[in-house]
Amino acid sequence: MDYYLKLFTLLLVMLLSCSVDRSDTQHFQSPQFGQFSAGIKKINGVSMVGSSKPIDETEFKRLDSLHVNFVCLLPFAFVKSGKPKIYYNEDFQWWGERPEGIAACIKMAHAHGMQVMIKPQLWVSDGKFTGELSFESTADWEHFERDYSTYLFQLLSVADSLDAAYFCLGTELSYFVQARKSYWENLIDSARKVFGGKITYAENWDTYQDFPFWDKLDVMGVNAYFPLSDAITPPINELLKQWDPHYRQMKNFSALKSKPILFTEYGYRSIDYAARRPWESYTDGIVNLQGQQNAYEALFQKFWNEPWIAGGFFWKWFDAHTPPDVPINLDFTPQNKPALEVIQHWYRQ
């Protein structure tokens, strides 16, 4: 009897071990942090600027050569400072920001073997930081919340119907979250009923620990524009050292929450002092391709082999129809710059 019991147990173990294919996955796990998301690859992602005109698969073929496996689509909506009305899917908007363009891009990404995250973002008319967005009256808050829900659930429906892998419920809205916690708790619960994929939220680098609902989400989104160096062209070894306190803080926070961190945005401009205040978009300066390249290399060396980092989306990628707001040599995009080779190298691994 003992012999047959041992034989049955051995066969059962062999059967179970063969039923799980791990050959094509990179698990977010380690002895210290435990297993976060078995079966999910490192997200080697890109944030695509919504195109001003319809695009074809040519844009995704360009990403194939970079070994991109995830695309983040950015359906921007617009709000006037101090006014609760949200404008989305308006005639003035670009094709790639509206549901039609989002749906088309999801299909093209899937055709090229890429998965998709939808990441709605608000643009405040006077350039005010979205993390400070607030309203004086309860009536205005409730108006804003109704509009925000309408905006999100229109996109959640598109995302679910086309099997998008991730949906990001907001981007850098720290005051809104803290001031209206009951709304956000209900929003997350309601989104779960509509969308079958994974759900996250993107918080700024300096406030991600304050977001109160990480336990209800699948991964913790951080826009990783951490200030690192005052050098004109910081060397890689200096950047690695300056990453240390941020690295430890994120690693400990990931362990505390038992969830991986996803860099919902990361990147650097090709400009002098690129790592000093990397969130700045419109400051003038001198082109510095080496500074951008070094900053990317240091980030990858520090984080990309860590099991508690789910991956990330570099900021950002323009199609042929849509030029950047500032001269491309000073912009975040690594297109046609040495930094692109760094991304390609790390995404190939």
C-alpha positions as CSV (number, residue, x, y, z in Angstrom):
1,M,0.0,0.0,0.0
2,D,2.8,2.4,0.9
3,Y,4.5,1.7,-2.4
4,Y,1.4,2.5,-4.5
5,L,0.8,5.7,-2.4
6,K,4.3,6.9,-3.0
7,L,4.0,6.0,-6.7
8,F,0.7,8.0,-7.0
9,T,2.2,11.0,-5.2
10,L,5.3,11.0,-7.4
11,L,3.1,10.8,-10.6
12,L,0.9,13.6,-9.3
13,V,3.9,15.9,-8.6
14,M,5.3,15.1,-12.1
15,L,1.9,15.9,-13.7
16,L,1.5,19.2,-11.9
17,S,5.1,20.3,-12.7
18,C,4.6,19.6,-16.4
19,S,1.3,21.5,-16.5
20,V,2.9,24.8,-15.8
21,D,5.0,26.3,-18.7
22,R,7.6,28.7,-17.3
23,S,9.8,28.8,-20.3
24,D,8.3,32.1,-21.6
25,T,7.8,34.0,-18.4
26,Q,9.8,36.1,-15.9
27,H,8.2,35.9,-12.5
28,F,8.1,38.9,-10.1
29,Q,9.3,36.8,-7.1
30,S,12.2,36.4,-4.8
31,P,12.8,34.7,-1.4
32,Q,12.4,38.0,0.4
33,F,9.3,39.4,-1.4
34,G,7.4,36.3,-2.3
35,Q,5.7,35.7,-5.6
36,F,3.7,38.6,-6.9
37,S,2.5,37.8,-10.4
38,A,3.5,34.4,-11.6
39,G,3.4,34.0,-15.4
40,I,3.8,37.6,-16.3
41,K,6.7,38.8,-18.4
42,K,8.7,41.9,-17.6
43,I,6.9,44.8,-19.2
44,N,9.2,46.3,-21.8
45,G,6.9,49.1,-22.6
46,V,6.6,52.4,-24.5
47,S,4.2,55.3,-24.1
48,M,2.7,56.2,-27.5
49,V,1.6,59.7,-28.1
50,G,-1.9,59.8,-29.5
51,S,-1.6,60.4,-33.2
52,S,-3.2,63.5,-34.7
53,K,-4.3,61.4,-37.7
54,P,-5.0,57.7,-38.3
55,I,-1.9,55.5,-38.4
56,D,-1.3,52.0,-39.8
57,E,0.9,49.1,-38.7
58,T,4.1,50.8,-39.8
59,E,4.4,52.5,-36.4
60,F,4.2,49.1,-34.6
61,K,6.7,47.6,-37.0
62,R,9.1,50.3,-35.8
63,L,8.5,49.1,-32.2
64,D,9.1,45.5,-33.1
65,S,12.8,46.1,-33.7
66,L,13.1,47.5,-30.1
67,H,11.6,44.3,-28.6
68,V,8.7,46.2,-27.1
69,N,6.1,43.8,-25.7
70,F,3.7,46.4,-24.2
71,V,2.2,49.6,-25.5
72,C,0.7,52.3,-23.3
73,L,-2.0,54.3,-25.0
74,L,-2.8,57.8,-23.7
75,P,-6.4,59.0,-24.2
76,F,-6.0,62.6,-22.9
77,A,-9.0,64.6,-21.6
78,F,-9.0,68.3,-20.9
79,V,-10.2,70.4,-18.0
80,K,-10.0,74.1,-17.3
81,S,-8.4,75.1,-14.0
82,G,-11.1,75.6,-11.4
83,K,-13.9,74.3,-13.6
84,P,-15.4,70.8,-13.1
85,K,-16.3,69.9,-16.7
86,I,-14.1,67.4,-18.4
87,Y,-13.8,67.5,-22.2
88,Y,-13.2,64.1,-23.9
89,N,-13.9,62.6,-27.3
90,E,-14.4,66.1,-28.7
91,D,-14.1,67.1,-32.3
92,F,-10.9,69.1,-31.6
93,Q,-9.1,66.1,-30.2
94,W,-6.5,63.9,-32.0
95,W,-7.5,60.6,-33.5
96,G,-5.2,58.6,-31.3
97,E,-6.8,60.1,-28.1
98,R,-10.4,59.2,-28.9
99,P,-12.1,55.8,-28.6
100,E,-11.9,55.1,-32.3
101,G,-8.1,55.6,-32.4
102,I,-7.6,53.7,-29.1
103,A,-9.5,50.7,-30.4
104,A,-7.6,50.7,-33.7
105,C,-4.3,50.9,-31.9
106,I,-5.2,48.0,-29.5
107,K,-5.9,45.8,-32.5
108,M,-2.7,46.8,-34.3
109,A,-0.6,46.2,-31.1
110,H,-2.2,42.8,-30.7
111,A,-1.4,41.9,-34.3
112,H,2.2,42.5,-33.5
113,G,2.2,40.4,-30.4
114,M,2.2,43.4,-28.0
115,Q,-0.1,43.8,-25.0
116,V,-1.7,47.1,-24.1
117,M,-2.3,49.4,-21.1
118,I,-4.8,52.2,-21.4
119,K,-3.7,55.2,-19.3
120,P,-6.2,58.1,-19.2
121,Q,-4.6,61.4,-18.3
122,L,-6.0,64.9,-17.7
123,W,-4.5,68.0,-19.2
124,V,-5.2,71.2,-17.3
125,S,-5.6,74.2,-19.6
126,D,-3.3,76.6,-17.7
127,G,-0.6,74.1,-17.2
128,K,-1.4,73.5,-13.5
129,F,-0.1,70.2,-12.1
130,T,-2.9,67.6,-12.0
131,G,-1.8,66.6,-8.5
132,E,-3.1,69.9,-7.2
133,L,-6.4,69.8,-9.0
134,S,-9.2,70.8,-6.5
135,F,-12.6,72.5,-6.3
136,E,-14.2,74.8,-3.7
137,S,-17.7,73.4,-3.5
138,T,-19.2,69.9,-3.1
139,A,-21.3,70.5,-6.1
140,D,-18.2,71.1,-8.3
141,W,-16.5,68.0,-6.9
142,E,-19.6,65.9,-7.7
143,H,-19.8,67.3,-11.2
144,F,-16.1,66.6,-11.7
145,E,-16.5,63.0,-10.4
146,R,-19.5,62.3,-12.7
147,D,-17.5,63.5,-15.7
148,Y,-14.4,61.6,-14.6
149,S,-16.4,58.4,-14.3
150,T,-18.0,58.9,-17.7
151,Y,-14.6,59.5,-19.2
152,L,-13.1,56.4,-17.6
153,F,-15.9,53.9,-18.1
154,Q,-16.2,54.8,-21.8
155,L,-12.5,53.7,-22.1
156,L,-12.9,50.7,-19.7
157,S,-15.6,49.3,-22.0
158,V,-13.3,49.6,-25.0
159,A,-10.4,48.1,-23.1
160,D,-12.4,45.1,-21.9
161,S,-14.0,44.4,-25.3
162,L,-10.6,44.3,-27.0
163,D,-8.8,42.4,-24.2
164,A,-6.4,45.1,-23.1
165,A,-4.1,43.7,-20.4
166,Y,-4.0,46.7,-18.1
167,F,-6.0,49.8,-17.3
168,C,-4.6,52.7,-15.3
169,L,-7.4,54.5,-13.4
170,G,-5.6,57.9,-13.2
171,T,-2.3,59.7,-13.5
172,E,-0.8,62.0,-10.8
173,L,-4.1,63.0,-9.1
174,S,-2.9,63.0,-5.5
175,Y,-5.1,65.8,-4.1
176,F,-8.2,64.4,-5.8
177,V,-7.5,60.9,-4.3
178,Q,-6.9,62.2,-0.8
179,A,-9.8,64.6,-0.8
180,R,-12.3,62.2,-2.2
181,K,-11.4,58.8,-0.9
182,S,-14.9,57.3,-0.9
183,Y,-15.2,58.1,-4.6
184,W,-11.9,56.4,-5.4
185,E,-12.8,53.3,-3.4
186,N,-16.1,53.0,-5.3
187,L,-14.3,53.7,-8.6
188,I,-11.9,50.8,-8.2
189,D,-14.7,48.4,-7.2
190,S,-16.8,49.5,-10.1
191,A,-14.0,49.2,-12.6
192,R,-13.4,45.6,-11.5
193,K,-16.9,44.8,-12.5
194,V,-16.4,46.1,-16.0
195,F,-12.8,45.3,-16.8
196,G,-11.4,41.8,-16.7
197,G,-7.7,42.7,-16.9
198,K,-5.3,44.1,-14.4
199,I,-5.8,47.5,-12.8
200,T,-3.3,50.1,-11.6
201,Y,-2.9,53.8,-10.9
202,A,0.0,56.1,-11.7
203,E,1.3,58.3,-8.9
204,N,4.1,60.8,-8.9
205,W,7.5,59.8,-7.7
206,D,7.3,61.9,-4.5
207,T,3.7,60.8,-3.4
208,Y,3.4,57.2,-4.4
209,Q,3.6,56.0,-0.8
210,D,0.5,58.2,0.1
211,F,-1.9,56.5,-2.2
212,P,-4.4,54.7,0.1
213,F,-5.7,52.0,-2.2
214,W,-2.7,50.0,-3.4
215,D,-4.1,46.9,-1.7
216,K,-7.1,47.0,-4.1
217,L,-4.9,47.2,-7.2
218,D,-2.7,44.6,-9.0
219,V,0.5,46.6,-9.3
220,M,1.7,49.9,-7.9
221,G,2.3,52.5,-10.6
222,V,5.1,55.0,-10.1
223,N,6.0,57.8,-12.6
224,A,9.8,57.5,-12.0
225,Y,11.1,61.1,-12.5
226,F,13.3,61.0,-9.4
227,P,15.8,63.8,-9.1
228,L,19.3,62.3,-9.2
229,S,22.1,64.6,-10.1
230,D,23.1,68.3,-10.6
231,A,25.8,67.3,-13.1
232,I,25.6,68.6,-16.7
233,T,26.3,65.1,-17.9
234,P,26.2,62.7,-14.9
235,P,28.3,59.6,-15.3
236,I,26.6,56.2,-14.9
237,N,28.4,55.3,-11.6
238,E,27.2,58.6,-10.0
239,L,23.7,58.0,-11.1
240,L,23.7,54.4,-9.7
241,K,24.9,55.8,-6.4
242,Q,22.2,58.5,-6.3
243,W,19.5,55.9,-7.1
244,D,20.3,54.1,-3.8
245,P,17.9,55.8,-1.4
246,H,15.1,55.7,-3.9
247,Y,15.8,52.1,-4.7
248,R,15.8,51.1,-1.0
249,Q,12.5,53.1,-0.4
250,M,10.7,51.4,-3.3
251,K,12.0,48.0,-2.5
252,N,10.9,48.2,1.1
253,F,7.5,49.6,0.1
254,S,7.0,46.8,-2.4
255,A,7.8,44.3,0.3
256,L,5.4,46.1,2.7
257,K,2.5,45.9,0.2
258,S,3.5,42.5,-1.3
259,K,3.0,44.0,-4.8
260,P,5.4,44.8,-7.6
261,I,6.1,48.4,-8.7
262,L,5.5,49.3,-12.4
263,F,7.2,52.4,-13.8
264,T,4.1,53.8,-15.5
265,E,6.4,56.4,-16.9
266,Y,10.1,56.8,-17.0
267,G,12.5,58.7,-19.1
268,Y,14.8,61.7,-19.6
269,R,15.2,64.6,-22.0
270,S,18.3,64.8,-24.2
271,I,19.4,68.0,-22.5
272,D,22.0,69.3,-20.1
273,Y,21.2,68.4,-16.4
274,A,18.8,65.7,-17.7
275,A,18.7,63.9,-14.3
276,R,18.3,67.0,-12.1
277,R,14.6,67.7,-12.5
278,P,13.6,65.0,-15.0
279,W,9.9,65.8,-14.8
280,E,10.4,69.2,-16.4
281,S,9.1,69.3,-20.0
282,Y,9.4,72.7,-21.4
283,T,12.6,74.3,-20.0
284,D,15.1,75.5,-22.7
285,G,18.6,74.2,-22.7
286,I,21.5,72.7,-24.6
287,V,21.2,69.3,-26.4
288,N,23.0,66.6,-24.5
289,L,22.5,63.1,-26.0
290,Q,25.1,61.5,-23.7
291,G,23.3,62.7,-20.6
292,Q,20.1,61.1,-21.7
293,Q,21.9,57.9,-22.7
294,N,23.7,57.6,-19.3
295,A,20.4,58.2,-17.4
296,Y,18.7,55.4,-19.2
297,E,21.6,53.0,-18.7
298,A,21.7,53.7,-15.0
299,L,18.0,53.1,-14.6
300,F,18.1,49.8,-16.4
301,Q,21.2,48.6,-14.5
302,K,19.6,49.5,-11.2
303,F,16.1,48.1,-11.7
304,W,15.5,45.9,-14.7
305,N,16.7,42.7,-13.2
306,E,14.9,43.2,-9.9
307,P,12.0,40.8,-9.4
308,W,9.9,43.4,-7.6
309,I,10.0,45.7,-10.6
310,A,7.2,44.7,-13.1
311,G,8.8,46.8,-15.8
312,G,7.8,50.1,-17.3
313,F,6.9,52.4,-20.1
314,F,9.5,54.8,-21.4
315,W,8.2,58.3,-22.2
316,K,7.6,58.7,-25.1
317,W,7.1,57.8,-28.8
318,F,5.9,59.9,-31.7
319,D,4.4,58.7,-34.9
320,A,5.2,60.3,-38.3
321,H,2.1,62.6,-38.2
322,T,2.7,64.1,-34.7
323,P,5.8,66.2,-34.0
324,P,6.7,67.0,-30.3
325,D,5.8,70.3,-28.7
326,V,9.5,71.2,-28.3
327,P,12.5,70.6,-30.7
328,I,12.9,66.9,-30.9
329,N,16.6,67.1,-30.0
330,L,15.6,68.4,-26.5
331,D,12.5,66.3,-26.0
332,F,12.0,63.1,-24.0
333,T,11.7,60.8,-27.0
334,P,14.7,58.6,-27.5
335,Q,13.9,58.3,-31.2
336,N,17.0,58.7,-33.5
337,K,19.2,59.1,-30.4
338,P,21.8,56.9,-28.7
339,A,19.5,56.3,-25.8
340,L,17.3,54.2,-28.1
341,E,20.2,51.6,-28.5
342,V,20.3,51.3,-24.7
343,I,16.5,50.6,-24.5
344,Q,16.8,48.1,-27.3
345,H,19.7,46.3,-25.6
346,W,17.8,45.9,-22.3
347,Y,14.4,45.1,-23.9
348,R,16.1,42.3,-25.9
349,Q,17.1,40.4,-22.8
